[in-house]
Amino acid sequence: MELSITENLINSSIIQKLKKVVEESKIESYIIGGFVRDYLLDNKKSKDIDIVCIGSGIDVAKALKKNLPNSSKIQIFKNYGTAMFTWNDMVLEFVGARKESYTSESRNPNIKIGSLKDDQKRRDFTINAMAISLNKSNFGTIIDPFDGINDLKNNLLKTPLDPDKTFSDDPLRMLRCIRFATQLNFTIEKNSLKSIGLNRNRIEIVSKERIVDELNKIISSQKPSIGFMVLDQTGLLDQILPEIKNLKGIEEIEGFKHKDNFYHTLEVLDNICESTNKLWLRWAALLHDIGKAPTKKLSNDIGWTFHGHEFVGSKMVYKLFKRLKMPLNDKMKYVQKLVLMSSRPIVIAQDLVTDAAVRRLVFDAGDNIDDLICLCKADITTKNKKKFSEYHRNFEIVTNKIIEVEKRDRIRNFQPPVNGESIMKYFNLKPCKEVGKIKEIIKEAILEGKIPNNKNDALKLMKLTGKELGLKTNE
């Protein structure tokens, strides 16, 4: 199918400059891929423009750069025949048209010079295989050999060639397919969906970094559950995140049964996405219950229990991050902390909220207290309207109490009013267990509300405690 782009796009500065460069270089060139797709999706603007050239893409890139002042330094990859640079927040990438062949051991293709049609055939989906001509003879024409425009209209993801070949050649395309389905809320065509399941083991040749990149994009979408449902349906979830897969299912013994923690987790993830764009907070929502599978036990008195699942889950976070080669830095520690504390605000929201409980919660959460509350609110998935309202009402009480206690007692990122150095100086001590004991008693007294969080009261307690411990002073 061939259509033409609108006057609005034709007259845009970058398109006109591209047209001029292509005419002068006499190298047949086309805009291809995501830019065309996004343009046709209600004229959405993409900041990435891919240009395929029947000839040297590097030469076209160099020529265009001369016409674009304030563009970035050009990056050239001669082995792949590609070049790229940025201009006005746009990423422009140029490549010579090619055809590809693959071996079973690698997703890195063997490349040969090809035609536009060859290049379109190697694309992952029909909606990404459409091209806009930059050539004088048919400038502005949309070249759509696989009917991608109709697939866009029908919200359908489909491979241009046999899906088994497409996904087996480059298994990352399976995750890209699920990611696009999630971001665009598209349906995966049935043969393509079936093929993902058949080729799921091929994901093993894809680097963990590329897998995580696609997972991050799924998690960053408006409704990530769409992607995780397909990951589960195709068997990829078990390959990539067995910790989430293991939450699936309801077990019933002697009349006792528990909720399906897999679907609950996806609901929590969707809920939190309505409140935050923070990627690692969304990861915490996804992983907050992973400790429930290994801690599940049946008690004849109370039914199914998951005692200590938060602690076990926080330990599992490290193993998961390490396996997937995710950052083992403050980001991982942040997710661990939220998983470990994920039930704390829920517990105090169910009972009479004391100042001491709130102080201890704020002390333990520190700067993450607001994110923790956000996670716990998302964790309320009960379908009982009365309970749902009650939980949220109690959370409002807790939130207001946190503001009140924080303003009065300054517990967030708490630093003791009397430090170890002051204690050693006053009692003429070297570092020893007594110093730690005094510090702990002062901290506990402040958190329990027995003394205010100020230096004078802390010093009084320090002196009294030292006396009780039989310590001598310099006074």
TORKOL-4160 file (C-alpha; in steps of 0.2 Angstrom, whole numbers, padded with zeros to 4 digits, m for minus):
475
<pt num="1" X="0000" Y="0000" Z="0000"/>
<pt num="2" X="0006" Y="0017" Z="m0004"/>
<pt num="3" X="0000" Y="0034" Z="0004"/>
<pt num="4" X="0008" Y="0051" Z="0005"/>
<pt num="5" X="0013" Y="0061" Z="0021"/>
<pt num="6" X="0004" Y="0077" Z="0026"/>
<pt num="7" X="0010" Y="0094" Z="0020"/>
<pt num="8" X="0014" Y="0098" Z="0039"/>
<pt num="9" X="0027" Y="0085" Z="0039"/>
<pt num="10" X="0033" Y="0088" Z="0022"/>
<pt num="11" X="0036" Y="0106" Z="0026"/>
<pt num="12" X="0045" Y="0102" Z="0043"/>
<pt num="13" X="0063" Y="0109" Z="0044"/>
<pt num="14" X="0072" Y="0092" Z="0046"/>
<pt num="15" X="0062" Y="0084" Z="0032"/>
<pt num="16" X="0066" Y="0098" Z="0020"/>
<pt num="17" X="0085" Y="0097" Z="0024"/>
<pt num="18" X="0085" Y="0078" Z="0022"/>
<pt num="19" X="0076" Y="0080" Z="0005"/>
<pt num="20" X="0089" Y="0093" Z="m0001"/>
<pt num="21" X="0104" Y="0082" Z="0005"/>
<pt num="22" X="0097" Y="0066" Z="m0003"/>
<pt num="23" X="0094" Y="0076" Z="m0020"/>
<pt num="24" X="0112" Y="0083" Z="m0019"/>
<pt num="25" X="0120" Y="0066" Z="m0015"/>
<pt num="26" X="0110" Y="0056" Z="m0027"/>
<pt num="27" X="0109" Y="0042" Z="m0014"/>
<pt num="28" X="0091" Y="0034" Z="m0014"/>
<pt num="29" X="0085" Y="0036" Z="0004"/>
<pt num="30" X="0070" Y="0033" Z="0015"/>
<pt num="31" X="0064" Y="0037" Z="0033"/>
<pt num="32" X="0060" Y="0020" Z="0040"/>
<pt num="33" X="0054" Y="0011" Z="0056"/>
<pt num="34" X="0047" Y="0020" Z="0072"/>
<pt num="35" X="0046" Y="0037" Z="0066"/>
<pt num="36" X="0034" Y="0032" Z="0052"/>
<pt num="37" X="0024" Y="0021" Z="0064"/>
<pt num="38" X="0023" Y="0035" Z="0077"/>
<pt num="39" X="0018" Y="0048" Z="0063"/>
<pt num="40" X="0004" Y="0037" Z="0058"/>
<pt num="41" X="m0002" Y="0034" Z="0075"/>
<pt num="42" X="m0012" Y="0050" Z="0077"/>
<pt num="43" X="0003" Y="0060" Z="0070"/>
<pt num="44" X="0013" Y="0057" Z="0086"/>
<pt num="45" X="0030" Y="0064" Z="0085"/>
<pt num="46" X="0046" Y="0053" Z="0087"/>
<pt num="47" X="0063" Y="0060" Z="0092"/>
<pt num="48" X="0072" Y="0046" Z="0083"/>
<pt num="49" X="0073" Y="0046" Z="0064"/>
<pt num="50" X="0081" Y="0031" Z="0056"/>
<pt num="51" X="0086" Y="0034" Z="0038"/>
<pt num="52" X="0090" Y="0019" Z="0026"/>
<pt num="53" X="0100" Y="0022" Z="0011"/>
<pt num="54" X="0103" Y="0012" Z="m0005"/>
<pt num="55" X="0121" Y="0016" Z="m0004"/>
<pt num="56" X="0132" Y="0024" Z="0009"/>
<pt num="57" X="0122" Y="0030" Z="0024"/>
<pt num="58" X="0138" Y="0037" Z="0032"/>
<pt num="59" X="0140" Y="0049" Z="0017"/>
<pt num="60" X="0122" Y="0055" Z="0018"/>
<pt num="61" X="0124" Y="0057" Z="0037"/>
<pt num="62" X="0140" Y="0068" Z="0034"/>
<pt num="63" X="0131" Y="0078" Z="0021"/>
<pt num="64" X="0116" Y="0082" Z="0032"/>
<pt num="65" X="0127" Y="0086" Z="0047"/>
<pt num="66" X="0135" Y="0100" Z="0037"/>
<pt num="67" X="0117" Y="0108" Z="0035"/>
<pt num="68" X="0113" Y="0106" Z="0054"/>
<pt num="69" X="0122" Y="0119" Z="0065"/>
<pt num="70" X="0124" Y="0115" Z="0083"/>
<pt num="71" X="0122" Y="0096" Z="0080"/>
<pt num="72" X="0132" Y="0084" Z="0090"/>
<pt num="73" X="0148" Y="0075" Z="0085"/>
<pt num="74" X="0145" Y="0061" Z="0072"/>
<pt num="75" X="0147" Y="0043" Z="0077"/>
<pt num="76" X="0152" Y="0031" Z="0064"/>
<pt num="77" X="0152" Y="0012" Z="0064"/>
<pt num="78" X="0161" Y="0007" Z="0048"/>
<pt num="79" X="0158" Y="m0012" Z="0052"/>
<pt num="80" X="0140" Y="m0010" Z="0052"/>
<pt num="81" X="0139" Y="0004" Z="0039"/>
<pt num="82" X="0130" Y="0016" Z="0051"/>
<pt num="83" X="0132" Y="0034" Z="0057"/>
<pt num="84" X="0122" Y="0044" Z="0070"/>
<pt num="85" X="0121" Y="0061" Z="0078"/>
<pt num="86" X="0109" Y="0072" Z="0087"/>
<pt num="87" X="0101" Y="0089" Z="0083"/>
<pt num="88" X="0088" Y="0098" Z="0093"/>
<pt num="89" X="0085" Y="0083" Z="0104"/>
<pt num="90" X="0082" Y="0072" Z="0089"/>
<pt num="91" X="0093" Y="0057" Z="0086"/>
<pt num="92" X="0097" Y="0054" Z="0068"/>
<pt num="93" X="0103" Y="0037" Z="0063"/>
<pt num="94" X="0109" Y="0032" Z="0045"/>
<pt num="95" X="0112" Y="0015" Z="0038"/>
<pt num="96" X="0115" Y="0007" Z="0021"/>
<pt num="97" X="0101" Y="m0005" Z="0016"/>
<pt num="98" X="0105" Y="m0023" Z="0020"/>
<pt num="99" X="0099" Y="m0041" Z="0021"/>
<pt num="100" X="0104" Y="m0052" Z="0035"/>
<pt num="101" X="0107" Y="m0070" Z="0039"/>
<pt num="102" X="0109" Y="m0078" Z="0056"/>
<pt num="103" X="0117" Y="m0093" Z="0065"/>
<pt num="104" X="0108" Y="m0102" Z="0079"/>
<pt num="105" X="0121" Y="m0097" Z="0092"/>
<pt num="106" X="0120" Y="m0078" Z="0090"/>
<pt num="107" X="0108" Y="m0064" Z="0087"/>
<pt num="108" X="0121" Y="m0054" Z="0078"/>
<pt num="109" X="0118" Y="m0056" Z="0059"/>
<pt num="110" X="0129" Y="m0058" Z="0045"/>
<pt num="111" X="0126" Y="m0043" Z="0034"/>
<pt num="112" X="0126" Y="m0040" Z="0015"/>
<pt num="113" X="0122" Y="m0025" Z="0005"/>
<pt num="114" X="0103" Y="m0025" Z="0000"/>
<pt num="115" X="0089" Y="m0016" Z="m0007"/>
<pt num="116" X="0075" Y="m0006" Z="0001"/>
<pt num="117" X="0064" Y="m0022" Z="0000"/>
<pt num="118" X="0078" Y="m0032" Z="0008"/>
<pt num="119" X="0079" Y="m0020" Z="0022"/>
<pt num="120" X="0060" Y="m0020" Z="0025"/>
<pt num="121" X="0060" Y="m0039" Z="0026"/>
<pt num="122" X="0073" Y="m0039" Z="0040"/>
<pt num="123" X="0062" Y="m0028" Z="0051"/>
<pt num="124" X="0053" Y="m0035" Z="0066"/>
<pt num="125" X="0035" Y="m0030" Z="0063"/>
<pt num="126" X="0025" Y="m0024" Z="0049"/>
<pt num="127" X="0021" Y="m0008" Z="0058"/>
<pt num="128" X="0040" Y="m0005" Z="0059"/>
<pt num="129" X="0043" Y="m0009" Z="0041"/>
<pt num="130" X="0035" Y="0006" Z="0033"/>
<pt num="131" X="0046" Y="0019" Z="0024"/>
<pt num="132" X="0044" Y="0037" Z="0018"/>
<pt num="133" X="0053" Y="0041" Z="0002"/>
<pt num="134" X="0065" Y="0056" Z="0003"/>
<pt num="135" X="0068" Y="0055" Z="m0016"/>
<pt num="136" X="0063" Y="0067" Z="m0029"/>
<pt num="137" X="0053" Y="0055" Z="m0040"/>
<pt num="138" X="0041" Y="0050" Z="m0026"/>
<pt num="139" X="0045" Y="0061" Z="m0011"/>
<pt num="140" X="0033" Y="0059" Z="0003"/>
<pt num="141" X="0026" Y="0042" Z="m0003"/>
<pt num="142" X="0024" Y="0029" Z="0011"/>
<pt num="143" X="0030" Y="0012" Z="0005"/>
<pt num="144" X="0021" Y="m0001" Z="0015"/>
<pt num="145" X="0024" Y="m0019" Z="0007"/>
<pt num="146" X="0017" Y="m0029" Z="0022"/>
<pt num="147" X="0001" Y="m0019" Z="0025"/>
<pt num="148" X="0007" Y="m0011" Z="0041"/>
<pt num="149" X="m0005" Y="0003" Z="0039"/>
<pt num="150" X="m0020" Y="m0009" Z="0041"/>
<pt num="151" X="m0011" Y="m0017" Z="0055"/>
<pt num="152" X="m0010" Y="0000" Z="0064"/>
<pt num="153" X="m0028" Y="0003" Z="0061"/>
<pt num="154" X="m0032" Y="m0014" Z="0068"/>
<pt num="155" X="m0020" Y="m0012" Z="0083"/>
<pt num="156" X="m0011" Y="m0028" Z="0077"/>
<pt num="157" X="0007" Y="m0034" Z="0080"/>
<pt num="158" X="0013" Y="m0045" Z="0066"/>
<pt num="159" X="0029" Y="m0050" Z="0059"/>
<pt num="160" X="0033" Y="m0046" Z="0040"/>
<pt num="161" X="0039" Y="m0064" Z="0037"/>
<pt num="162" X="0037" Y="m0081" Z="0045"/>
<pt num="163" X="0037" Y="m0077" Z="0064"/>
<pt num="164" X="0047" Y="m0093" Z="0068"/>
<pt num="165" X="0061" Y="m0086" Z="0057"/>
<pt num="166" X="0059" Y="m0068" Z="0064"/>
<pt num="167" X="0059" Y="m0074" Z="0082"/>
<pt num="168" X="0072" Y="m0088" Z="0080"/>
<pt num="169" X="0084" Y="m0076" Z="0071"/>
<pt num="170" X="0084" Y="m0063" Z="0084"/>
<pt num="171" X="0075" Y="m0069" Z="0100"/>
<pt num="172" X="0075" Y="m0051" Z="0107"/>
<pt num="173" X="0061" Y="m0047" Z="0095"/>
<pt num="174" X="0050" Y="m0058" Z="0106"/>
<pt num="175" X="0052" Y="m0046" Z="0120"/>
<pt num="176" X="0050" Y="m0031" Z="0109"/>
<pt num="177" X="0034" Y="m0038" Z="0103"/>
<pt num="178" X="0027" Y="m0040" Z="0120"/>
<pt num="179" X="0034" Y="m0022" Z="0125"/>
<pt num="180" X="0025" Y="m0014" Z="0109"/>
<pt num="181" X="0009" Y="m0024" Z="0114"/>
<pt num="182" X="0010" Y="m0016" Z="0131"/>
<pt num="183" X="0015" Y="0002" Z="0126"/>
<pt num="184" X="0003" Y="0003" Z="0112"/>
<pt num="185" X="m0011" Y="m0008" Z="0119"/>
<pt num="186" X="m0010" Y="m0019" Z="0103"/>
<pt num="187" X="m0015" Y="m0037" Z="0101"/>
<pt num="188" X="m0001" Y="m0049" Z="0095"/>
<pt num="189" X="m0007" Y="m0059" Z="0079"/>
<pt num="190" X="m0011" Y="m0077" Z="0084"/>
<pt num="191" X="0003" Y="m0085" Z="0074"/>
<pt num="192" X="0016" Y="m0073" Z="0080"/>
<pt num="193" X="0010" Y="m0076" Z="0098"/>
<pt num="194" X="0011" Y="m0095" Z="0096"/>
<pt num="195" X="0028" Y="m0093" Z="0089"/>
<pt num="196" X="0034" Y="m0084" Z="0104"/>
<pt num="197" X="0029" Y="m0098" Z="0115"/>
<pt num="198" X="0038" Y="m0111" Z="0103"/>
<pt num="199" X="0054" Y="m0101" Z="0102"/>
<pt num="200" X="0054" Y="m0095" Z="0121"/>
<pt num="201" X="0070" Y="m0105" Z="0124"/>
<pt num="202" X="0080" Y="m0095" Z="0112"/>
<pt num="203" X="0079" Y="m0080" Z="0124"/>
<pt num="204" X="0094" Y="m0089" Z="0132"/>
<pt num="205" X="0106" Y="m0081" Z="0119"/>
<pt num="206" X="0100" Y="m0063" Z="0122"/>
<pt num="207" X="0111" Y="m0053" Z="0134"/>
<pt num="208" X="0104" Y="m0050" Z="0151"/>
<pt num="209" X="0106" Y="m0031" Z="0149"/>
<pt num="210" X="0095" Y="m0031" Z="0133"/>
<pt num="211" X="0082" Y="m0042" Z="0142"/>
<pt num="212" X="0081" Y="m0030" Z="0157"/>
<pt num="213" X="0080" Y="m0015" Z="0145"/>
<pt num="214" X="0064" Y="m0022" Z="0137"/>
<pt num="215" X="0058" Y="m0026" Z="0155"/>
<pt num="216" X="0061" Y="m0009" Z="0160"/>
<pt num="217" X="0051" Y="m0002" Z="0146"/>
<pt num="218" X="0036" Y="m0014" Z="0150"/>
<pt num="219" X="0037" Y="m0009" Z="0168"/>
<pt num="220" X="0037" Y="0010" Z="0163"/>
<pt num="221" X="0022" Y="0008" Z="0152"/>
<pt num="222" X="0004" Y="0014" Z="0157"/>
<pt num="223" X="m0002" Y="m0003" Z="0161"/>
<pt num="224" X="0012" Y="m0016" Z="0163"/>
<pt num="225" X="0001" Y="m0030" Z="0168"/>
<pt num="226" X="m0003" Y="m0032" Z="0149"/>
<pt num="227" X="0015" Y="m0037" Z="0146"/>
<pt num="228" X="0017" Y="m0048" Z="0161"/>
<pt num="229" X="0001" Y="m0058" Z="0156"/>
<pt num="230" X="0008" Y="m0061" Z="0139"/>
<pt num="231" X="0025" Y="m0065" Z="0146"/>
<pt num="232" X="0016" Y="m0078" Z="0157"/>
<pt num="233" X="0005" Y="m0085" Z="0142"/>
<pt num="234" X="0020" Y="m0088" Z="0131"/>
<pt num="235" X="0032" Y="m0096" Z="0144"/>
<pt num="236" X="0044" Y="m0082" Z="0144"/>
<pt num="237" X="0041" Y="m0076" Z="0162"/>
<pt num="238" X="0047" Y="m0093" Z="0168"/>
<pt num="239" X="0063" Y="m0091" Z="0158"/>
<pt num="240" X="0066" Y="m0073" Z="0164"/>
<pt num="241" X="0057" Y="m0070" Z="0181"/>
<pt num="242" X="0053" Y="m0087" Z="0189"/>
<pt num="243" X="0051" Y="m0078" Z="0205"/>
<pt num="244" X="0035" Y="m0069" Z="0198"/>
<pt num="245" X="0029" Y="m0085" Z="0189"/>
<pt num="246" X="0030" Y="m0095" Z="0206"/>
<pt num="247" X="0017" Y="m0084" Z="0213"/>
<pt num="248" X="0004" Y="m0090" Z="0201"/>
<pt num="249" X="m0010" Y="m0102" Z="0207"/>
<pt num="250" X="m0022" Y="m0104" Z="0221"/>
<pt num="251" X="m0019" Y="m0119" Z="0232"/>
<pt num="252" X="m0034" Y="m0126" Z="0242"/>
<pt num="253" X="m0032" Y="m0139" Z="0256"/>
<pt num="254" X="m0045" Y="m0144" Z="0269"/>
<pt num="255" X="m0056" Y="m0129" Z="0264"/>
<pt num="256" X="m0041" Y="m0117" Z="0266"/>
<pt num="257" X="m0036" Y="m0107" Z="0251"/>
<pt num="258" X="m0026" Y="m0091" Z="0248"/>
<pt num="259" X="m0028" Y="m0078" Z="0234"/>
<pt num="260" X="m0018" Y="m0079" Z="0218"/>
<pt num="261" X="m0002" Y="m0069" Z="0222"/>
<pt num="262" X="0003" Y="m0067" Z="0204"/>
<pt num="263" X="m0013" Y="m0058" Z="0199"/>
<pt num="264" X="m0013" Y="m0048" Z="0215"/>
<pt num="265" X="0005" Y="m0043" Z="0211"/>
<pt num="266" X="0000" Y="m0037" Z="0193"/>
<pt num="267" X="m0014" Y="m0027" Z="0201"/>
<pt num="268" X="m0002" Y="m0019" Z="0213"/>
<pt num="269" X="0010" Y="m0014" Z="0199"/>
<pt num="270" X="m0004" Y="m0007" Z="0189"/>
<pt num="271" X="m0011" Y="0003" Z="0204"/>
<pt num="272" X="0006" Y="0011" Z="0208"/>
<pt num="273" X="0008" Y="0016" Z="0190"/>
<pt num="274" X="m0006" Y="0028" Z="0192"/>
<pt num="275" X="0003" Y="0037" Z="0205"/>
<pt num="276" X="0022" Y="0037" Z="0200"/>
<pt num="277" X="0034" Y="0036" Z="0186"/>
<pt num="278" X="0048" Y="0030" Z="0197"/>
<pt num="279" X="0055" Y="0015" Z="0188"/>
<pt num="280" X="0063" Y="0007" Z="0204"/>
<pt num="281" X="0047" Y="0010" Z="0214"/>
<pt num="282" X="0038" Y="0001" Z="0201"/>
<pt num="283" X="0051" Y="m0013" Z="0202"/>
<pt num="284" X="0047" Y="m0014" Z="0221"/>
<pt num="285" X="0029" Y="m0016" Z="0217"/>
<pt num="286" X="0033" Y="m0030" Z="0205"/>
<pt num="287" X="0044" Y="m0039" Z="0218"/>
<pt num="288" X="0035" Y="m0035" Z="0234"/>
<pt num="289" X="0028" Y="m0052" Z="0237"/>
<pt num="290" X="0041" Y="m0063" Z="0229"/>
<pt num="291" X="0045" Y="m0070" Z="0246"/>
<pt num="292" X="0027" Y="m0078" Z="0248"/>
<pt num="293" X="0031" Y="m0093" Z="0237"/>
<pt num="294" X="0045" Y="m0100" Z="0247"/>
<pt num="295" X="0037" Y="m0095" Z="0264"/>
<pt num="296" X="0019" Y="m0102" Z="0261"/>
<pt num="297" X="0013" Y="m0114" Z="0274"/>
<pt num="298" X="m0003" Y="m0121" Z="0280"/>
<pt num="299" X="m0008" Y="m0119" Z="0298"/>
<pt num="300" X="m0023" Y="m0129" Z="0304"/>
<pt num="301" X="m0028" Y="m0115" Z="0315"/>
<pt num="302" X="m0027" Y="m0100" Z="0304"/>
<pt num="303" X="m0025" Y="m0106" Z="0286"/>
<pt num="304" X="m0011" Y="m0101" Z="0274"/>
<pt num="305" X="0003" Y="m0091" Z="0281"/>
<pt num="306" X="0017" Y="m0082" Z="0273"/>
<pt num="307" X="0027" Y="m0077" Z="0289"/>
<pt num="308" X="0043" Y="m0068" Z="0285"/>
<pt num="309" X="0040" Y="m0066" Z="0267"/>
<pt num="310" X="0046" Y="m0048" Z="0267"/>
<pt num="311" X="0063" Y="m0053" Z="0274"/>
<pt num="312" X="0065" Y="m0068" Z="0262"/>
<pt num="313" X="0059" Y="m0057" Z="0247"/>
<pt num="314" X="0072" Y="m0044" Z="0251"/>
<pt num="315" X="0085" Y="m0057" Z="0251"/>
<pt num="316" X="0078" Y="m0063" Z="0234"/>
<pt num="317" X="0079" Y="m0046" Z="0227"/>
<pt num="318" X="0098" Y="m0047" Z="0227"/>
<pt num="319" X="0099" Y="m0064" Z="0219"/>
<pt num="320" X="0087" Y="m0058" Z="0205"/>
<pt num="321" X="0096" Y="m0042" Z="0202"/>
<pt num="322" X="0113" Y="m0051" Z="0201"/>
<pt num="323" X="0106" Y="m0065" Z="0189"/>
<pt num="324" X="0099" Y="m0052" Z="0177"/>
<pt num="325" X="0115" Y="m0041" Z="0179"/>
<pt num="326" X="0105" Y="m0027" Z="0186"/>
<pt num="327" X="0113" Y="m0013" Z="0196"/>
<pt num="328" X="0119" Y="m0019" Z="0213"/>
<pt num="329" X="0120" Y="m0002" Z="0220"/>
<pt num="330" X="0108" Y="0010" Z="0229"/>
<pt num="331" X="0094" Y="0006" Z="0216"/>
<pt num="332" X="0095" Y="m0012" Z="0222"/>
<pt num="333" X="0096" Y="m0007" Z="0240"/>
<pt num="334" X="0081" Y="0004" Z="0238"/>
<pt num="335" X="0070" Y="m0010" Z="0231"/>
<pt num="336" X="0076" Y="m0022" Z="0244"/>
<pt num="337" X="0072" Y="m0009" Z="0258"/>
<pt num="338" X="0054" Y="m0006" Z="0251"/>
<pt num="339" X="0051" Y="m0025" Z="0249"/>
<pt num="340" X="0057" Y="m0028" Z="0267"/>
<pt num="341" X="0046" Y="m0014" Z="0274"/>
<pt num="342" X="0031" Y="m0017" Z="0262"/>
<pt num="343" X="0019" Y="m0023" Z="0276"/>
<pt num="344" X="0024" Y="m0011" Z="0290"/>
<pt num="345" X="0012" Y="0004" Z="0286"/>
<pt num="346" X="m0002" Y="m0008" Z="0282"/>
<pt num="347" X="0000" Y="m0016" Z="0300"/>
<pt num="348" X="0000" Y="0001" Z="0309"/>
<pt num="349" X="m0015" Y="0007" Z="0298"/>
<pt num="350" X="m0025" Y="m0007" Z="0304"/>
<pt num="351" X="m0024" Y="m0003" Z="0323"/>
<pt num="352" X="m0024" Y="0013" Z="0334"/>
<pt num="353" X="m0009" Y="0023" Z="0327"/>
<pt num="354" X="0003" Y="0028" Z="0341"/>
<pt num="355" X="0016" Y="0041" Z="0339"/>
<pt num="356" X="0029" Y="0028" Z="0344"/>
<pt num="357" X="0024" Y="0017" Z="0330"/>
<pt num="358" X="0024" Y="0031" Z="0317"/>
<pt num="359" X="0041" Y="0038" Z="0324"/>
<pt num="360" X="0049" Y="0020" Z="0322"/>
<pt num="361" X="0042" Y="0018" Z="0304"/>
<pt num="362" X="0049" Y="0035" Z="0299"/>
<pt num="363" X="0065" Y="0031" Z="0307"/>
<pt num="364" X="0067" Y="0015" Z="0298"/>
<pt num="365" X="0061" Y="0021" Z="0281"/>
<pt num="366" X="0070" Y="0038" Z="0281"/>
<pt num="367" X="0068" Y="0047" Z="0264"/>
<pt num="368" X="0059" Y="0032" Z="0257"/>
<pt num="369" X="0044" Y="0035" Z="0268"/>
<pt num="370" X="0033" Y="0043" Z="0255"/>
<pt num="371" X="0037" Y="0029" Z="0242"/>
<pt num="372" X="0034" Y="0016" Z="0255"/>
<pt num="373" X="0016" Y="0023" Z="0258"/>
<pt num="374" X="0013" Y="0025" Z="0240"/>
<pt num="375" X="0018" Y="0006" Z="0238"/>
<pt num="376" X="0006" Y="0001" Z="0252"/>
<pt num="377" X="m0008" Y="0011" Z="0245"/>
<pt num="378" X="m0006" Y="0002" Z="0229"/>
<pt num="379" X="m0006" Y="m0015" Z="0238"/>
<pt num="380" X="m0024" Y="m0012" Z="0243"/>
<pt num="381" X="m0033" Y="m0023" Z="0231"/>
<pt num="382" X="m0048" Y="m0030" Z="0241"/>
<pt num="383" X="m0064" Y="m0030" Z="0231"/>
<pt num="384" X="m0074" Y="m0027" Z="0247"/>
<pt num="385" X="m0079" Y="m0009" Z="0245"/>
<pt num="386" X="m0081" Y="m0006" Z="0264"/>
<pt num="387" X="m0063" Y="m0013" Z="0268"/>
<pt num="388" X="m0056" Y="m0004" Z="0253"/>
<pt num="389" X="m0063" Y="0013" Z="0260"/>
<pt num="390" X="m0057" Y="0008" Z="0278"/>
<pt num="391" X="m0039" Y="0004" Z="0273"/>
<pt num="392" X="m0038" Y="0021" Z="0263"/>
<pt num="393" X="m0046" Y="0031" Z="0277"/>
<pt num="394" X="m0033" Y="0023" Z="0290"/>
<pt num="395" X="m0019" Y="0027" Z="0278"/>
<pt num="396" X="m0024" Y="0045" Z="0278"/>
<pt num="397" X="m0023" Y="0045" Z="0297"/>
<pt num="398" X="m0006" Y="0037" Z="0296"/>
<pt num="399" X="0000" Y="0050" Z="0283"/>
<pt num="400" X="m0006" Y="0064" Z="0293"/>
<pt num="401" X="0002" Y="0057" Z="0308"/>
<pt num="402" X="0018" Y="0056" Z="0299"/>
<pt num="403" X="0018" Y="0074" Z="0294"/>
<pt num="404" X="0013" Y="0079" Z="0312"/>
<pt num="405" X="0027" Y="0068" Z="0320"/>
<pt num="406" X="0040" Y="0073" Z="0308"/>
<pt num="407" X="0037" Y="0091" Z="0310"/>
<pt num="408" X="0038" Y="0089" Z="0329"/>
<pt num="409" X="0051" Y="0076" Z="0332"/>
<pt num="410" X="0062" Y="0077" Z="0316"/>
<pt num="411" X="0064" Y="0058" Z="0315"/>
<pt num="412" X="0067" Y="0056" Z="0296"/>
<pt num="413" X="0086" Y="0053" Z="0293"/>
<pt num="414" X="0088" Y="0053" Z="0312"/>
<pt num="415" X="0105" Y="0058" Z="0319"/>
<pt num="416" X="0107" Y="0056" Z="0339"/>
<pt num="417" X="0108" Y="0073" Z="0348"/>
<pt num="418" X="0122" Y="0065" Z="0357"/>
<pt num="419" X="0135" Y="0056" Z="0347"/>
<pt num="420" X="0148" Y="0043" Z="0352"/>
<pt num="421" X="0162" Y="0055" Z="0353"/>
<pt num="422" X="0153" Y="0066" Z="0366"/>
<pt num="423" X="0149" Y="0050" Z="0377"/>
<pt num="424" X="0167" Y="0045" Z="0377"/>
<pt num="425" X="0173" Y="0062" Z="0381"/>
<pt num="426" X="0161" Y="0064" Z="0396"/>
<pt num="427" X="0165" Y="0047" Z="0403"/>
<pt num="428" X="0183" Y="0046" Z="0398"/>
<pt num="429" X="0180" Y="0031" Z="0388"/>
<pt num="430" X="0188" Y="0023" Z="0372"/>
<pt num="431" X="0177" Y="0014" Z="0360"/>
<pt num="432" X="0167" Y="0000" Z="0369"/>
<pt num="433" X="0150" Y="m0008" Z="0371"/>
<pt num="434" X="0145" Y="0004" Z="0384"/>
<pt num="435" X="0146" Y="0019" Z="0371"/>
<pt num="436" X="0134" Y="0009" Z="0359"/>
<pt num="437" X="0123" Y="0004" Z="0373"/>
<pt num="438" X="0120" Y="0022" Z="0379"/>
<pt num="439" X="0117" Y="0028" Z="0361"/>
<pt num="440" X="0104" Y="0014" Z="0358"/>
<pt num="441" X="0095" Y="0019" Z="0375"/>
<pt num="442" X="0094" Y="0037" Z="0369"/>
<pt num="443" X="0088" Y="0033" Z="0352"/>
<pt num="444" X="0075" Y="0021" Z="0359"/>
<pt num="445" X="0069" Y="0034" Z="0372"/>
<pt num="446" X="0067" Y="0047" Z="0358"/>
<pt num="447" X="0058" Y="0034" Z="0346"/>
<pt num="448" X="0046" Y="0029" Z="0360"/>
<pt num="449" X="0042" Y="0047" Z="0365"/>
<pt num="450" X="0050" Y="0046" Z="0382"/>
<pt num="451" X="0061" Y="0061" Z="0379"/>
<pt num="452" X="0060" Y="0075" Z="0366"/>
<pt num="453" X="0073" Y="0074" Z="0351"/>
<pt num="454" X="0084" Y="0088" Z="0358"/>
<pt num="455" X="0102" Y="0089" Z="0365"/>
<pt num="456" X="0098" Y="0094" Z="0383"/>
<pt num="457" X="0086" Y="0080" Z="0386"/>
<pt num="458" X="0098" Y="0067" Z="0378"/>
<pt num="459" X="0112" Y="0073" Z="0389"/>
<pt num="460" X="0102" Y="0071" Z="0404"/>
<pt num="461" X="0098" Y="0053" Z="0399"/>
<pt num="462" X="0116" Y="0050" Z="0394"/>
<pt num="463" X="0122" Y="0055" Z="0412"/>
<pt num="464" X="0108" Y="0045" Z="0420"/>
<pt num="465" X="0112" Y="0029" Z="0410"/>
<pt num="466" X="0131" Y="0031" Z="0413"/>
<pt num="467" X="0128" Y="0032" Z="0431"/>
<pt num="468" X="0117" Y="0016" Z="0431"/>
<pt num="469" X="0131" Y="0007" Z="0421"/>
<pt num="470" X="0143" Y="0013" Z="0435"/>
<pt num="471" X="0153" Y="0024" Z="0423"/>
<pt num="472" X="0165" Y="0038" Z="0430"/>
<pt num="473" X="0164" Y="0055" Z="0423"/>
<pt num="474" X="0176" Y="0069" Z="0421"/>
<pt num="475" X="0166" Y="0081" Z="0432"/>
